[in-house]
Amino acid sequence: MSVTPLQALPIEQLRQRSSTKWRKYPPHVLPLFVAETDFPPAPAVTHALSRAVELGDTGYTPPDPGIAQSYADFAQRRFGWTVDPARIRTTCDVMMGVVEILRRVTSPGDRVIVTPPVYPPFYECVPEAGAVVERVPLVDTGSAWELDLLGIEAALAGGARAVLLCNPHNPTGTAHSRETLAALADLAAGFGATVISDEIHAPLVHSGHRFTPFLSASPAAAEVGYAVTSASKAFNLAGLKCALMVTAAPHTADVVRALPDEIEWRTGLFGAIAGVAAFSQESDEWLDALLASLDSNRRLLAELLTEHVPAARYRIPDAGFLAWVDLTELGWGDNPAVTIRREAGVALHLGPLFGDEGLGHVRINFGCSPEVLREAVERIGALASS
Ligand SMILES: Cc1ncc(COP(=O)(O)O)c(C=O)c1O
């Protein structure tokens, strides 16, 4: 059955939003940087939040706002993954969940592996937890990006205590395979290390690819792993502050259970209310329509770059609404997004923030209308040929 793609809101309407995406730069700049999307909210989310506002339901989040069950149902329906809601706890956002788990599974000064190019806050949350970043870059096979399992093995053998995994990976959009994840789990188990899997982009894996929840990759993965996730990327709820820490083994569940209650108190009630609605079956149709739209945009971007910026190197992502684009050949230096914002009026995310692998790169958010995407690439193309 074909799905009608979800249409992004008109730009005049989006400019009335007050979030970072729409307030950081002046109106002549097309904002394709921060990971917010331009679509109307899922109707079930709008309904749940409107009702909460009408009721003045703006107090503290109760111990069980229903989101653990809602996520477990979602994971079963969308990923075929059985999650025990009793092994989930909430907190305010994914990065806080990562930090708090890292604090429990590492000691001060321990090394934690990250796999650049990677979501810039990873470089900050590891030291926030008292640990030290150890970089093991992804391997570019020529047709895909993969975890460098040999490099990770060497780092673990050298004493690294944990791996901070991004699954699917931001910014490359890689949905890691079950085999890779199972091999990673075996390595971690062999060295007594932990894997924390950031799965915030999981609902957005495109057709032709599969999302493998890390904890489901193998029995070893269930033992060594923690997943941290949220409805906030797929459903554009980042400002509402609710994330889930998910475990699949008694001892990891104990670690999460033993976190101070204060960490759970930081869960936003609106985030939990919206998350329950987002993960409910009622929102599946909206999510499928969003995926159809993003699928079309990830391909459109390839066509637009070929036409207007042929020197750009772009690999269509497996997941999400973020594109990792190599602009080295344009000769705009290490940080081409700076030139592009200044000269073309298009705000993209700065490649070098993702690690040295991001020199000469930009990250483009294509969670917008095809018209905005076209205009942005045409502006960059005009600059390139000026
Ligand atoms: C991989 C990844 N993790 C975490 C986040 C942020 O999540 P949160 O706002 O829940 O901390 C993002 C936001 O774009 C992301 O891409």
The ligand as an SDF file (V2000), in Angstrom:
LIG
                    3D

 16 16  0  0  0  0  0  0  0  0999 V2000
   22.3470   10.8990   18.1860 C   0  0  0  0  0  0  0  0  0  0  0  0
   21.6440   11.9090   19.0290 C   0  0  0  0  0  0  0  0  0  0  0  0
   21.5720   11.7280   20.3390 N   0  0  0  0  0  0  0  0  0  0  0  0
   20.9610   12.6170   21.1490 C   0  0  0  0  0  0  0  0  0  0  0  0
   20.3920   13.7560   20.6200 C   0  0  0  0  0  0  0  0  0  0  0  0
   19.7660   14.7350   21.5530 C   0  0  0  0  0  0  0  0  0  0  0  0
   18.7970   14.1510   22.2960 O   0  0  0  0  0  0  0  0  0  0  0  0
   18.2690   14.8080   23.6180 P   0  0  0  0  0  0  0  0  0  0  0  0
   17.8140   16.1910   23.2540 O   0  0  0  0  0  0  0  0  0  0  0  0
   17.1670   13.9190   24.0600 O   0  0  0  0  0  0  0  0  0  0  0  0
   19.4260   14.8140   24.5660 O   0  0  0  0  0  0  0  0  0  0  0  0
   20.4250   13.9850   19.2560 C   0  0  0  0  0  0  0  0  0  0  0  0
   19.8350   15.1940   18.6980 C   0  0  0  0  0  0  0  0  0  0  0  0
   19.9100   15.4790   17.5450 O   0  0  0  0  0  0  0  0  0  0  0  0
   21.0710   13.0380   18.4430 C   0  0  0  0  0  0  0  0  0  0  0  0
   21.1290   13.1980   17.1140 O   0  0  0  0  0  0  0  0  0  0  0  0
  1  2  1  0
  2  3  1  0
  2 15  2  0
  3  4  2  0
  4  5  1  0
  5  6  1  0
  5 12  2  0
  6  7  1  0
  7  8  1  0
  8  9  2  0
  8 10  1  0
  8 11  1  0
 12 13  1  0
 12 15  1  0
 13 14  2  0
 15 16  1  0
M  END
$$$$
